[in-house]
Amino acid sequence: MKNWLVKMVAFAVPLGFATFHAERTPAAGKGSFRVKWDGKVIPGVVSVSALRRKTEVVENRMGGESNQPRRSPGKTEFAPLVIKRTRSADVEFERWANKVWNLTGGLGAEVSLRDFRKDLLIELVSDTGRVTTVFKVYRAWPSEYVAAGDLSAGDPSGAETLILVYEGFDRDNEVR
C-alpha cells in the first residue's frame, strides 16, 4: 500500500474566505539518497548530516578611513559529516575507520597514511529512482567511529556511526 501525503491547497474566494481541498501526492520514499566510496554503494545508510561550510568574516580598517570596517572573507571551515547506518554484515565503516587507527596493526603501522583519505559521493534520488543531484566530498577521513551505538531491546543490533572530516565539497553539475 502506498503512503500518501496530504497537501493542502488554498483557493481565494469572494468575501475574503478561503477553502481548502486535499490533493493526494506520493510521499518521498525510502532510499532517497545513496552514499558511495571506492565506487561502491554503502548499504544500510539511514542518515547523513548536512554538508555545511562556514567562512569567517575578517574585518579591517585603514588608518585614514571612517569607523566603518571593511569586511572580507577569511578562513573557510567545513562541518563534520555524520553518517549513520543500521549494523549489518558489511564492514566498510569499520574497514575505513581502521585505516586511521588499527590497534592490531603493530608498532608504527597503526595508521595507513597512504590511503586513509577518500573522496565520496552523496547521490540524491527521486521517487522514480533517477539520480537528481550528486555532491562530491573531497579528502574525507573518519575522525570518530561508533561500532555499536546505544543497544536496546527494540534494536539489539545498534547503529554504526562514522564522523568524517573533509576538505571540501561541490555539486556535480553534469548530473541534471
C-alpha positions in Angstrom: 0.0 0.0 0.0 1.4 3.4 -1.0 2.0 6.1 1.6 0.3 9.3 0.6 1.0 12.8 1.8 -1.9 15.2 2.1 -1.1 18.6 0.7 -3.4 21.5 1.5 -4.1 24.0 -1.3 -5.8 27.3 -0.6 -8.1 29.0 -3.1 -9.2 32.6 -2.8 -12.9 33.1 -2.9 -15.1 36.2 -2.7 -15.7 37.8 0.7 -12.2 37.0 1.9 -12.9 33.4 2.8 -10.5 30.6 1.8 -11.4 27.0 1.2 -9.0 24.1 1.3 -9.0 20.8 -0.6 -6.7 17.9 -0.1 -4.5 16.9 -3.1 -3.0 13.4 -2.8 0.7 13.2 -3.7 3.1 10.3 -3.1 5.3 10.8 -0.1 9.0 10.7 -0.5 10.0 7.1 -0.5 12.8 5.4 1.4 16.2 5.4 -0.2 16.0 9.0 -1.3 19.8 9.2 -1.1 22.9 6.9 -1.5 26.4 7.2 -0.2 29.3 5.8 -2.3 33.0 5.5 -1.8 35.6 3.4 -3.6 33.0 3.0 -6.4 30.5 1.1 -4.2 27.2 2.0 -2.7 27.4 1.7 1.1 24.4 -0.4 2.3 22.1 0.4 5.2 22.8 4.2 5.4 19.8 5.8 7.2 21.0 9.4 7.7 23.6 11.8 6.5 24.1 15.2 8.2 24.1 18.4 6.3 27.0 19.4 4.1 27.9 22.7 5.7 30.7 25.3 5.2 31.3 28.5 7.1 33.7 31.3 6.1 34.8 33.6 8.8 34.5 37.3 8.3 37.7 39.3 8.6 37.2 43.0 9.4 39.9 45.6 8.8 40.1 49.4 8.6 42.7 51.6 7.2 44.0 54.4 9.4 42.5 57.3 7.4 39.1 55.7 6.8 35.9 56.2 8.8 35.0 54.0 11.7 33.1 51.6 9.3 35.3 48.5 8.8 35.6 46.6 5.5 34.6 43.0 5.6 36.4 40.3 3.6 36.1 36.5 3.5 38.6 34.7 5.7 39.3 31.0 6.5 36.6 28.5 5.4 35.8 25.5 7.6 33.6 22.5 6.8 31.4 21.0 9.5 32.0 17.3 10.1 29.8 14.9 8.1 27.9 12.3 10.3 26.8 9.1 8.5 24.7 6.6 10.4 23.5 3.2 9.3 22.0 0.0 10.7 24.5 -2.6 11.9 24.9 -5.3 9.3 27.5 -7.8 8.0 29.0 -5.1 5.7 32.3 -4.0 7.2 33.0 -0.8 5.1 32.6 1.6 8.0 34.9 -0.4 10.3 37.5 -1.0 7.5 37.8 2.7 6.8 38.0 3.6 10.5 40.8 1.0 10.9 42.9 2.9 8.3 43.0 5.8 10.8 43.7 3.7 13.9 44.2 -0.1 14.0 45.3 -1.4 17.4 46.4 -4.7 15.9 48.4 -3.1 13.2 51.6 -3.3 15.2 54.1 -0.6 16.2 54.4 2.0 13.5 51.6 0.5 11.4 48.6 1.8 13.4 47.7 4.4 10.7 47.6 3.9 7.0 48.8 7.3 5.8 48.8 6.1 2.2 45.0 5.6 1.8 43.1 6.8 4.8 41.5 9.7 2.9 38.7 9.0 0.4 36.5 11.0 -1.9 32.9 10.1 -1.6 29.6 10.8 -3.4 26.2 11.6 -1.9 23.5 11.0 -4.5 20.0 12.4 -4.1 17.5 10.1 -5.8 13.9 10.9 -6.9 10.9 8.8 -6.2 11.3 7.3 -9.7 14.8 6.2 -8.9 16.6 8.8 -11.0 19.7 10.5 -9.6 18.8 14.2 -9.4 21.8 15.7 -7.6 25.3 14.5 -6.7 27.6 16.1 -4.2 31.3 15.2 -4.2 33.0 15.3 -0.8 36.8 15.6 -1.1 39.6 14.0 1.0 37.4 12.8 3.8 38.6 10.6 6.7 37.0 9.2 9.8 37.7 11.2 13.0 35.2 9.1 15.0 33.7 5.7 14.7 30.9 4.2 16.8 30.8 0.4 16.3 27.5 -0.3 18.1 25.6 2.7 19.5 23.0 2.6 22.3 21.8 -1.0 22.3 18.2 -1.6 23.2 15.6 -4.5 23.2 13.8 -2.8 20.3 17.1 -2.5 18.3 19.6 -5.1 19.6 22.0 -4.5 16.6 22.6 -0.9 17.5 23.7 1.5 14.8 27.1 2.3 13.3 28.2 5.9 13.1 31.1 7.4 11.1 32.0 11.0 11.6 34.1 12.4 8.8 36.2 15.5 8.5 36.8 16.6 4.9 38.5 19.4 2.9 35.6 20.5 0.7 32.6 19.6 -1.3 30.9 20.6 -4.5 28.0 19.7 -6.7 28.4 17.6 -9.8 27.0 19.9 -12.4 26.9 17.2 -15.1 24.0 15.4 -13.2 20.7 17.0 -14.1 
